[in-house]
Amino acid sequence: MKRTALLAVLPLVLGSAAMLTQSSVGSPTPPVLPSTAIGTATVETKGIPSPSDGDLWPSCWARNGNLYAANGDGKGFSLDQEFADIAVSEIKGDQPGSLSGTTVARADQVGPIWSGAGYNRKPTGLVCVGDTLYLAVQDLALDFNDVPAATILKSTDHGRTWSWDRRKPMFADHVFTTIWFADFGRGGAAAPDGYVYAYGLDGNWRDSFDDTVADPQSVFLARVPKAKVQDRKAWEFFAGNNDRGRPQWSRKVADRQPVLTDQRRLYPQTYGTNASNLSVISQGGVTYLPQQKRYVYTSWTEYTFEFYEAATPWGPWKHFLSKDFGGYPWSTSKYGGYGVTIPSKFVQPDGRTMYLQANVCPCGGGGIGTSVYNFNLRKLVLTPSSPAPATDLPSSEVNLAAPSTGAVAIAKSSRSGSLATLNDATTTGSEDDFDDEVKGASWWGYTWPARHRVNRVDFTSGAVSAQCGWFTGRPRVQVKKDGAWVEVGSQSVTPAYPGDASAGANTTYQLTFPAVETDGVRVIGLPGGTRSFTSVSEVAVRYAVQLADGGFEATGSGKPAWVFEGTAANGVDRGLGFAHSGANNGWIRTSGTGWSALTQKVPVTPGTQYRFGAWINASANLPVAAGRFGVRLGAEGSQVLGEKTFGASSGYVHQEVTVTVPAGVHEVTVYAGFTAPGVDTFIQVDDFTVD
């Protein structure tokens, strides 16, 4: 980070200038890939407090049914007791909002400070092996910029007393000194084998803020037999995969290889004095979800929660959500936090609904006091993606973004914290994504757990002001493909988008493109104005009966709308003055023989009558009736539903056919072409329509 951080962190690790760099422990793993396993993810913008005091709260669910958690800098669940740099609490209750607890140990009762004056203790991870508790604790410098040591403590009486090797810490020299454990449910019952799995960061516990130390960008993994967690010699570190893709393990910490590397930087620049240029790997937690057979790693930045998933403890880890709460100040209805974990005790029976714990320090820039400085839980819903193909039928009336479809609204951020306006069926409201970032992209859209066919987005703007509310230039449509966002081809916008404030408030723009099957769609562009944000009132998504790029004016780098069949030369005249309207037109030209045509598949409704039209200019060498415009059921040679022939013309002539779609047919092919006579012949085509 390039500016002073305002979320004055009480938690964990920072490294020193002498710590090992990422390159010193071998080649990093490839950049993190997008996830295809999680279909949709929703995170509430505020949490449910509990009668407690402190932050961090790594936790584990013991076999006796209670939850055990350790906090930093607070009183724990016994609010009538003294403040401590570390405390352990026993928490009772099965649902957020009805929890109670007792602080059972604190300060020196929990563990030592190894590094002398200028340091205190912070909990980073807690694991229950049956009813035995193991707690990872580190030495944190009072200036938050040095974590030289960490060790593992043990309790066999539910956190009342703790034991450890009093000779030296288990980890030193700023290596693997931020430790958390994989959470395998009650007593660790869902663990896949006889090991405890521990994740660690070198150096920092989060972005170093003032850049005097290196920011973490990789997560490392170790395993140790359940009966030997405090035996440092029994620890094995992930050392990469072998040629068969199986994990290799080494007793030497110097052999460790990252299981996850993410070098992204968020909020590269802000308008005010808020922190910027944030790294995304931080101390968090890993929780196993048995029903989804997925491990979820929760990380965070100053303004976002970052989520990753994997099928095994060692990955490959894939990113599936960046939940952006915007820059400071926050409000009591919208805030992020740090030390993000998912306690397995609160994963609901459906395996999709769970609660995550995160805190906001009253000494930071959030501006919401002590309201989130406690064991604080908010709902998280992770719906797995479905591999089933799309089953949508064409309809210009059906909104695939309606809440009943399972659509989850998405945006870069949201000023209010709510995206409900996107699909509330009204176009008079407004939401914007002002978040204090000088950002290069703004987007509004949806993800689904299942795939849908889409070919149109109706985007309605929200409020416009001198600060912004519009896209600079033309907004574009992107869809999800294999988890990544890609631009669709042959995009048209009606009416033309002006790319400035004259785009207007509560104005609807229809973006059309060739039909694509996807589980996510968004409108994205460069925000304009003096504060770089856009606004929205409604975003509707449809699989409509329509032609894409009928006037050959569309843009986009994805799949083209028109497909050519035959051997002739073909293409698009752009700005040459040959168009019937607009700037462009399509063309086919050849001196050879045989059939050549431009074609497009068009979604339709069975039993419905449609009128297809096009403007065509044919050269003097085209014989009478050698040209054909029509509609058929499939490829050349398939059943023709309607056709009109044409020959040479002295300019554009409108060709039109009316067809009735047979029962059971949901897609037809429109075509325009000619059978070449063996001499130089061409046609120019433009302004295809269907109604």
C-alpha positions in Angstrom: 0.0 0.0 0.0 1.2 3.5 -0.8 -0.6 5.5 1.8 -1.2 5.2 5.5 -3.8 2.6 6.3 -6.9 3.7 8.2 -8.1 0.3 9.3 -5.7 0.3 12.2 -5.2 -3.4 12.5 -4.9 -5.1 15.8 -4.2 -8.5 14.3 -1.3 -10.3 12.9 1.8 -10.7 11.0 4.2 -8.3 9.4 7.7 -9.2 8.3 11.0 -7.5 8.6 13.2 -6.2 5.8 15.4 -9.2 6.2 12.6 -11.8 5.7 12.7 -14.3 2.9 11.2 -13.1 -0.4 8.7 -15.1 -2.4 11.4 -15.8 -5.0 13.7 -17.3 -2.4 11.4 -20.3 -1.8 11.2 -21.4 -5.4 9.1 -20.5 -8.4 5.6 -19.2 -7.6 2.5 -21.0 -8.7 0.8 -19.6 -11.8 -1.7 -16.7 -11.5 -4.9 -17.7 -9.7 -7.6 -19.0 -12.1 -11.3 -18.1 -11.9 -13.6 -20.7 -10.3 -16.2 -22.7 -12.1 -17.4 -24.6 -9.1 -19.3 -21.8 -7.3 -22.2 -20.6 -9.3 -23.3 -17.6 -7.2 -22.1 -16.1 -4.0 -23.9 -13.5 -1.8 -22.5 -11.8 1.3 -24.5 -9.6 3.6 -23.2 -6.1 4.1 -23.5 -6.1 7.8 -23.2 -8.7 10.6 -25.0 -9.9 13.8 -23.1 -8.8 17.0 -22.6 -10.8 20.1 -22.0 -9.8 23.8 -18.2 -9.9 23.4 -15.2 -7.6 22.9 -12.2 -8.1 20.7 -11.1 -8.9 17.1 -9.7 -11.8 15.0 -11.6 -14.7 16.6 -10.1 -17.8 15.0 -12.4 -20.6 16.1 -13.0 -24.3 16.2 -16.0 -26.5 16.9 -15.2 -29.1 19.6 -16.6 -32.6 19.9 -18.5 -31.4 23.0 -20.7 -29.2 20.8 -19.2 -25.8 22.0 -17.4 -23.3 19.8 -14.0 -22.1 21.1 -12.5 -18.8 19.8 -9.5 -16.6 20.6 -9.6 -12.9 20.3 -7.0 -10.2 20.2 -7.1 -7.0 22.2 -10.3 -7.3 24.2 -12.2 -8.9 27.0 -13.6 -11.9 25.1 -17.1 -12.9 26.2 -16.7 -12.0 29.8 -17.3 -8.3 29.5 -16.9 -7.7 33.3 -13.3 -8.9 33.2 -10.1 -7.1 32.2 -8.7 -6.3 28.8 -6.0 -8.6 27.4 -3.9 -8.8 24.3 -5.2 -12.3 23.9 -8.1 -14.2 25.4 -9.9 -17.6 24.8 -13.7 -18.0 25.1 -16.1 -20.9 25.3 -19.2 -20.0 23.2 -22.5 -21.7 23.5 -25.5 -21.5 21.2 -26.3 -22.9 17.7 -27.3 -19.8 15.7 -26.0 -16.3 15.3 -27.9 -13.8 17.4 -28.4 -16.3 20.3 -24.8 -16.8 21.4 -23.4 -16.6 24.9 -20.0 -17.3 26.2 -17.4 -17.1 28.9 -13.7 -16.1 28.8 -11.8 -19.1 30.1 -8.2 -17.9 29.7 -6.3 -14.7 28.9 -2.8 -13.1 28.6 -0.1 -15.2 30.3 -2.5 -18.0 31.0 -2.6 -18.6 27.2 1.0 -18.4 26.2 4.3 -16.4 26.2 5.7 -13.5 24.3 9.0 -14.7 22.8 10.4 -11.5 21.4 10.5 -9.3 24.5 9.5 -5.7 24.9 7.8 -4.1 22.0 5.6 -7.2 21.2 2.4 -8.7 22.3 0.4 -11.9 21.5 -2.1 -12.4 18.7 -4.2 -15.5 17.9 -4.1 -16.6 14.2 -5.6 -20.1 14.1 -7.5 -22.6 16.2 -8.2 -26.3 15.5 -10.2 -28.9 17.5 -9.0 -32.5 17.3 -11.9 -34.1 19.1 -12.0 -32.1 22.3 -8.3 -31.2 22.2 -7.6 -27.6 21.2 -4.5 -26.3 19.4 -4.0 -22.5 19.1 -1.6 -20.7 16.8 -0.2 -17.6 18.5 2.4 -15.1 17.1 4.4 -12.3 18.5 3.2 -9.0 16.9 5.2 -5.8 17.2 3.4 -2.9 18.7 3.8 -1.0 15.4 2.2 -3.9 13.6 5.2 -4.3 11.3 7.2 -7.2 12.6 6.2 -10.8 13.5 9.4 -12.8 14.2 7.9 -15.8 15.9 4.9 -18.1 16.3 4.1 -21.3 18.1 1.3 -23.8 18.8 -0.3 -24.1 22.2 -2.4 -27.1 23.4 -5.4 -27.4 25.8 -7.0 -30.6 26.9 -9.5 -29.0 29.2 -11.5 -26.8 26.7 -9.2 -23.8 26.8 -8.8 -23.4 30.6 -5.1 -24.2 30.7 -2.5 -24.3 27.9 0.8 -26.0 27.4 3.7 -25.4 25.0 7.4 -26.0 24.5 8.9 -23.3 26.7 12.3 -23.5 25.2 11.7 -21.8 21.9 8.9 -21.0 19.4 8.1 -23.5 16.8 8.5 -21.0 13.9 10.9 -18.1 13.7 12.8 -15.8 11.4 9.5 -14.4 9.9 8.9 -17.7 8.1 5.4 -19.3 8.3 4.6 -17.1 11.3 0.9 -16.4 10.4 -0.8 -19.8 10.8 -4.4 -20.9 10.5 -5.8 -24.4 10.3 -8.3 -26.1 7.9 -11.7 -26.4 9.7 -13.2 -29.9 9.3 -16.3 -29.4 11.4 -17.2 -30.7 14.8 -14.1 -32.2 16.4 -12.6 -32.4 12.9 -14.9 -35.3 12.0 -14.8 -34.4 8.2 -11.0 -34.5 7.9 -9.9 -36.7 5.0 -7.1 -38.4 6.8 -5.1 -38.4 10.0 -3.4 -35.0 9.5 -4.0 -31.5 10.7 -3.6 -29.1 7.8 -2.1 -25.7 8.6 -1.8 -22.7 6.2 0.8 -20.0 6.7 2.1 -16.7 5.4 5.7 -15.4 5.5 6.3 -12.0 6.9 3.1 -10.0 6.9 -0.4 -10.9 7.9 -1.8 -8.5 5.4 -0.7 -5.6 3.1 2.3 -3.8 4.8 0.5 -0.5 4.4 3.7 1.7 4.5 5.7 -0.6 2.2 8.6 -0.9 4.6 8.1 -4.7 4.4 7.1 -7.0 1.6 3.4 -7.6 1.1 2.2 -11.3 1.2 1.2 -12.7 -2.2 1.4 -16.5 -1.5 -0.2 -19.0 0.9 1.8 -22.0 2.0 0.6 -25.3 3.5 1.9 -27.8 6.0 0.5 -31.0 7.5 1.2 -32.8 10.7 -0.2 -36.0 12.3 -3.0 -35.2 14.7 -1.2 -36.6 17.7 2.0 -34.6 16.9 0.8 -31.1 16.3 3.4 -29.6 18.7 6.2 -31.7 17.4 7.9 -29.3 14.9 10.0 -32.2 13.5 6.8 -34.0 12.5 5.6 -31.1 10.3 5.7 -31.6 6.5 5.4 -28.7 4.0 3.8 -28.8 0.6 6.7 -28.8 -1.9 4.8 -28.8 -5.2 3.2 -31.5 -7.3 5.0 -34.4 -8.9 4.8 -35.3 -12.6 1.5 -37.2 -11.9 0.0 -34.1 -10.2 0.2 -35.5 -6.7 1.4 -33.4 -3.8 5.0 -33.8 -2.5 5.9 -33.1 1.1 9.1 -32.1 2.8 10.2 -31.8 6.4 12.3 -28.8 5.4 10.5 -25.5 5.6 12.9 -24.1 3.0 11.4 -26.6 0.5 7.9 -25.1 0.8 6.0 -24.1 -2.3 2.9 -21.9 -2.4 -0.5 -23.5 -2.9 -1.9 -20.1 -3.9 -0.3 -17.0 -5.4 -2.4 -13.9 -6.2 -0.5 -10.8 -7.2 -3.5 -8.6 -7.9 -3.6 -5.0 -6.5 -6.9 -3.4 -5.7 -7.7 0.3 -5.3 -4.5 1.4 -7.1 -5.5 5.1 -6.5 -8.1 6.8 -4.4 -9.5 10.4 -4.5 -8.9 11.1 -0.8 -6.4 10.0 1.8 -7.7 6.4 2.0 -5.3 3.5 1.7 -4.5 2.4 -1.9 -2.6 -0.2 -3.9 -3.7 -3.1 -1.8 -2.5 -6.7 -2.0 -5.2 -9.4 -1.6 -3.6 -12.3 0.4 -4.2 -11.9 4.1 -4.6 -13.9 7.3 -8.0 -15.6 7.2 -9.4 -19.1 7.3 -10.0 -22.3 5.4 -13.2 -24.2 5.9 -14.2 -27.5 4.3 -17.8 -27.8 3.0 -18.6 -31.6 2.8 -21.8 -31.2 0.8 -20.0 -29.2 -1.9 -16.7 -31.1 -1.5 -15.0 -27.8 -1.5 -12.4 -25.9 0.6 -13.1 -22.2 0.9 -10.3 -19.7 1.8 -11.5 -16.3 3.0 -9.0 -13.4 2.7 -9.5 -9.7 2.7 -8.1 -6.2 1.9 -8.8 -2.9 3.4 -12.1 -2.6 1.5 -12.9 -6.1 0.2 -13.5 -9.7 1.1 -11.6 -12.2 -1.2 -12.9 -15.7 -1.7 -11.1 -18.8 -3.1 -12.1 -22.5 -3.5 -10.3 -25.8 -4.1 -11.2 -29.5 -4.2 -8.1 -30.4 -2.0 -6.2 -28.6 0.7 -3.3 -28.0 -1.7 -5.5 -26.7 -4.6 -5.5 -25.7 -7.2 -7.1 -22.7 -5.5 -9.4 -20.6 -7.7 -10.8 -17.1 -7.0 -14.6 -16.8 -7.1 -15.6 -13.5 -5.5 -14.3 -10.1 -4.5 -16.9 -8.5 -2.3 -16.2 -4.7 -2.4 -17.5 -2.5 0.4 -16.0 0.7 -1.0 -13.7 3.1 0.6 -14.1 4.9 3.9 -16.2 6.0 5.7 -18.5 3.0 6.1 -21.9 2.9 7.8 -23.5 0.6 10.3 -25.4 -1.0 7.4 -22.5 -1.5 5.1 -19.0 -2.5 6.2 -16.2 -4.9 5.4 -13.6 -6.0 8.0 -10.5 -8.1 8.6 -9.5 -11.5 10.0 -12.3 -13.2 7.9 -13.2 -16.8 8.8 -16.1 -19.2 8.3 -16.8 -21.1 11.6 -17.9 -24.6 10.6 -20.4 -24.7 13.4 -22.7 -22.3 11.6 -22.7 -24.0 8.2 -26.4 -24.8 7.8 -27.7 -28.2 6.8 -28.1 -27.2 3.1 -24.3 -26.9 2.9 -24.8 -23.6 1.1 -25.7 -21.1 3.8 -23.1 -20.2 6.3 -21.8 -17.3 8.4 -18.5 -15.5 8.2 -16.8 -13.6 11.1 -15.0 -10.3 10.4 -14.2 -7.2 12.5 -13.8 -3.5 12.1 -11.5 -1.8 14.6 -12.8 1.4 16.2 -9.4 2.9 15.9 -9.5 2.6 12.1 -11.1 4.6 9.3 -14.4 2.8 9.1 -16.0 5.4 11.3 -18.6 3.0 12.9 -17.2 2.8 16.4 -17.2 -0.4 18.4 -20.3 -1.9 16.7 -18.3 -4.6 14.9 -15.5 -5.1 17.4 -16.9 -8.3 18.7 -17.6 -11.9 17.6 -19.6 -10.7 14.6 -21.3 -13.0 12.1 -22.9 -12.2 8.7 -24.7 -14.6 6.2 -22.8 -16.0 3.2 -24.6 -18.1 0.7 -22.6 -20.2 -1.8 -24.6 -22.0 -4.5 -22.7 -24.5 -6.6 -22.8 -24.2 -10.3 -24.9 -26.6 -12.4 -23.4 -28.4 -15.4 -26.8 -28.8 -17.1 -27.3 -27.0 -20.5 -29.5 -24.0 -20.8 -33.2 -24.7 -21.4 -34.5 -21.1 -22.1 -36.9 -20.6 -25.0 -37.0 -17.3 -26.9 -39.2 -14.6 -25.4 -38.8 -10.8 -25.6 -41.0 -10.6 -22.4 -39.2 -12.9 -20.0 -36.6 -11.2 -17.8 -33.9 -13.8 -17.0 -32.6 -11.5 -14.2 -35.9 -11.7 -12.2 -35.3 -12.9 -8.7 -37.2 -16.1 -9.4 -34.5 -17.3 -11.8 -31.8 -17.4 -9.0 -30.0 -14.4 -10.5 -27.6 -12.7 -8.2 -26.9 -9.1 -9.0 -23.2 -8.1 -9.2 -21.3 -4.8 -9.4 -17.9 -3.5 -8.8 -19.3 -1.9 -5.7 -22.4 -0.2 -4.4 -22.7 3.1 -2.6 -25.7 1.9 -0.5 -24.6 -1.7 -0.2 -27.8 -3.0 -1.9 -28.2 -4.1 -5.5 -31.9 -4.8 -5.2 -32.7 -1.9 -7.6 -31.2 -3.8 -10.5 -34.1 -6.3 -10.8 -36.9 -4.7 -8.9 -39.0 -4.3 -12.2 -38.9 -0.5 -12.0 -36.8 2.1 -13.9 -37.2 5.1 -11.7 -34.7 4.3 -8.9 -31.0 4.7 -8.8 -27.9 3.1 -7.4 -24.2 4.0 -8.1 -20.8 2.6 -7.5 -19.0 5.6 -6.0 -16.3 4.0 -3.7 -13.5 6.6 -3.6 -11.4 4.6 -6.1 -10.1 6.3 -9.3 -11.3 3.2 -11.2 -10.9 2.1 -14.7 -13.9 -0.1 -14.9 -17.5 -0.1 -13.7 -20.0 -2.9 -14.2 -23.6 -4.0 -13.4 -25.0 -7.5 -14.1 -25.8 -10.9 -12.8 -24.5 -14.4 -12.2 -26.7 -17.6 -12.1 -26.0 -21.1 -10.6 -27.3 -22.5 -13.9 -26.7 -21.6 -17.5 -29.0 -19.4 -19.6 -29.2 -18.4 -23.2 -28.9 -14.6 -23.5 -28.7 -12.2 -26.5 -30.0 -8.9 -25.1 -29.4 -6.7 -22.1 -31.7 -3.7 -21.4 -29.6 -1.3 -19.3 -31.4 1.6 -17.6 -29.2 4.4 -16.2 -29.7 5.9 -12.8 -29.1 9.4 -11.5 -26.6 11.6 -13.4 -24.6 14.5 -11.8 -21.5 16.5 -12.5 -19.5 13.9 -10.5 -20.7 11.1 -12.8 -23.4 8.5 -13.4 -22.5 7.6 -17.0 -20.0 5.6 -19.0 -17.3 7.3 -21.0 -17.6 6.0 -24.5 -19.7 2.9 -25.3 -20.6 0.4 -22.6 -19.9 -3.3 -23.5 -21.4 -6.6 -22.7 -19.3 -9.4 -21.2 -20.4 -12.9 -20.3 -18.8 -15.6 -18.2 -16.9 -18.4 -20.0 -15.2 -21.1 -17.9 -15.4 -18.7 -14.9 -13.7 -15.8 -16.7 -15.3 -12.6 -18.2 -15.1 -12.3 -22.0 -16.5 -9.8 -24.4 -19.3 -10.9 -26.7 -19.0 -10.1 -30.4 -21.3 -8.1 -32.7 -22.7 -5.8 -30.1 -25.2 -3.1 -31.0 -26.6 -0.4 -28.7 -30.0 1.3 -29.3 -30.4 4.2 -29.1 -26.8 5.2 -29.7 -25.0 5.7 -26.4 -23.4 9.2 -26.3 -20.6 8.4 -23.9 -21.1 11.5 -21.7 -23.5 13.1 -19.3 -26.1 13.4 -22.1 -26.7 9.7 -21.7 -29.3 10.9 -19.2 -30.9 9.7 -16.1 -33.3 6.7 -16.1 -32.8 6.1 -19.8 -32.9 2.6 -21.2 -30.3 1.4 -23.7 -30.8 -2.0 -25.5 -27.6 -3.9 -26.1 -28.0 -6.8 -28.5 -25.6 -9.5 -29.6 -25.5 -13.1 -30.9 -27.1 -15.6 -28.5 -24.6 -17.2 -26.1 -25.0 -19.8 -23.3 -23.6 -18.5 -20.0 -23.9 -18.3 -16.3 -23.1 -14.6 -16.0 -23.6 -11.4 -17.9 -22.6 -7.8 -17.2 -22.5 -4.3 -18.8 -19.0 -2.9 -18.3 -17.3 0.3 -19.3 -15.1 3.2 -18.3 -16.8 5.5 -15.8 -16.7 9.2 -16.5 -17.1 12.4 -14.5 -15.1 13.9 -11.7 -15.4 10.9 -9.4 -15.4 8.0 -11.9 -18.5 6.1 -11.1 -21.7 5.0 -13.0 -25.3 4.7 -12.0 -28.0 2.2 -12.7 -31.8 1.9 -12.3 -32.5 -1.5 -13.8 -30.7 -4.3 -15.8 -33.0 -6.8 -17.6 -31.5 -9.8 -19.4 -33.4 -11.6 -22.2 -33.2 -14.3 -24.8 -35.2 -12.5 -27.3 -36.5 -13.1 -30.9 -34.0 -10.9 -32.7 -31.4 -10.6 -35.4 -28.0 -9.5 -34.2 -26.0 -6.8 -36.0 -28.6 -6.5 -38.8 -26.9 -3.3 -40.0 -23.3 -4.5 -39.7 -22.5 -1.6 -37.3 -21.8 -3.7 -34.2 -18.6 -3.9 -32.3 -16.9 -6.5 -30.0 -14.2 -9.0 -30.2 -16.2 -12.2 -29.6 -18.3 -14.4 -31.8 -19.5 -12.7 -35.0 -23.2 -12.6 -35.7 -23.0 -13.6 -39.4 -21.6 -16.9 -40.7 -20.5 -17.3 -44.3 -21.1 -20.4 -46.4 -19.5 -21.0 -49.8 -16.2 -20.1 -51.5 -16.6 -16.5 -52.5 -14.8 -13.5 -50.9 -16.9 -11.8 -48.3 -16.7 -9.2 -45.5 -17.9 -5.8 -44.3 -17.5 -2.4 -46.0 -16.7 0.0 -43.1 -17.3 3.6 -43.8 -16.9 3.3 -47.6 -20.2 4.9 -48.5 -21.8 1.7 -49.8 -24.3 1.2 -46.9 -28.0 1.4 -47.2 -28.0 3.2 -43.9 -25.4 3.9 -41.3 -21.7 3.5 -42.1 -21.3 -0.2 -42.9 -22.7 -3.1 -45.0 -22.0 -6.7 -45.7 -20.8 -8.0 -49.1 -20.1 -11.2 -51.1 -18.0 -11.1 -54.4 -16.7 -13.8 -56.7 -15.7 -14.6 -60.3 -16.3 -18.2 -59.7 -19.4 -20.4 -59.6 -21.5 -22.1 -56.9 -23.6 -20.9 -54.0 -22.3 -18.4 -51.4 -24.3 -16.7 -48.6 -24.3 -14.8 -45.3 -26.4 -16.6 -42.7 -27.5 -16.1 -39.1 -29.4 -18.3 -36.7 -32.4 -16.5 -35.2 -34.3 -17.7 -32.0 -38.0 -18.0 -32.7 -41.2 -19.2 -31.0 -43.1 -22.2 -32.5 -46.4 -21.5 -34.2 -45.6 -17.8 -34.6 -45.6 -15.8 -37.8 -42.6 -13.6 -38.6 -41.7 -11.2 -41.3 -38.0 -11.1 -42.3 -36.5 -8.3 -44.4 -33.2 -7.1 -45.8 -32.0 -4.5 -48.2 -29.8 -6.0 -51.1 -27.9 -4.4 -53.9 -26.9 -6.8 -56.7 -24.3 -6.1 -59.5 -25.2 -6.1 -63.2 -23.8 -9.6 -63.8 -26.2 -11.4 -61.4 -28.7 -13.3 -63.5 -32.4 -13.1 -62.9 -33.4 -15.3 -59.9 -29.8 -16.3 -59.1 -30.0 -14.4 -55.8 -32.0 -15.8 -52.9 -33.1 -14.3 -49.6 -35.0 -16.5 -47.2 -35.5 -18.5 -44.0 -34.8 -22.2 -43.6 -34.7 -24.6 -40.7 -30.9 -25.3 -40.7 -28.0 -25.6 -43.1 -28.1 -25.2 -46.9 -30.4 -27.9 -48.3 -32.7 -28.1 -45.2 -36.4 -27.2 -45.4 -37.1 -23.7 -46.6 -39.8 -21.9 -44.8 -39.9 -18.9 -47.1 -37.7 -17.6 -50.0 -37.6 -14.7 -52.5 -35.3 -14.6 -55.5 -33.7 -11.6 -57.1 -31.4 -10.5 -59.8 -29.3 -7.5 -60.8 -30.4 -4.1 -59.5 -29.4 -0.5 -59.8 -29.4 0.1 -56.0 -30.7 -1.4 -52.8 -34.0 -3.2 -53.0 -36.0 -4.4 -50.0 -36.5 -8.1 -50.0 -39.1 -9.6 -47.6 -40.5 -13.0 -46.7 -43.2 -14.0 -44.1 -42.9 -17.4 -42.5 -44.8 -19.4 -39.8 -42.5 -21.4 -37.5 -43.4 -25.2 -37.3 -44.2 -26.8 -34.0 -41.2 -27.7 -31.9 -38.8 -25.4 -33.8 -37.0 -22.7 -31.7 -34.4 -21.6 -34.1 -34.3 -20.8 -37.8 -31.6 -19.6 -40.2 -32.0 -16.4 -42.3 -29.8 -16.2 -45.4 -28.9 -13.9 -48.3 -26.7 -15.1 -51.2 -26.4 -16.1 -54.8 -25.4 -18.8 -57.2 -22.4 -17.2 -59.0 -22.4 -17.3 -62.9 -18.6 -17.5 -63.4 -18.0 -13.8 -64.0 -17.3 -11.0 -61.5 -20.5 -10.6 -59.5 -21.3 -9.2 -56.1 -24.1 -8.4 -53.7 -24.2 -5.8 -50.9 -26.5 -6.4 -48.0 -27.7 -4.2 -45.1 -30.4 -3.6 -42.5 -31.8 -7.1 -41.9 -34.9 -7.1 -39.7 -37.3 -9.5 -38.1 -40.7 -8.6 -36.6 
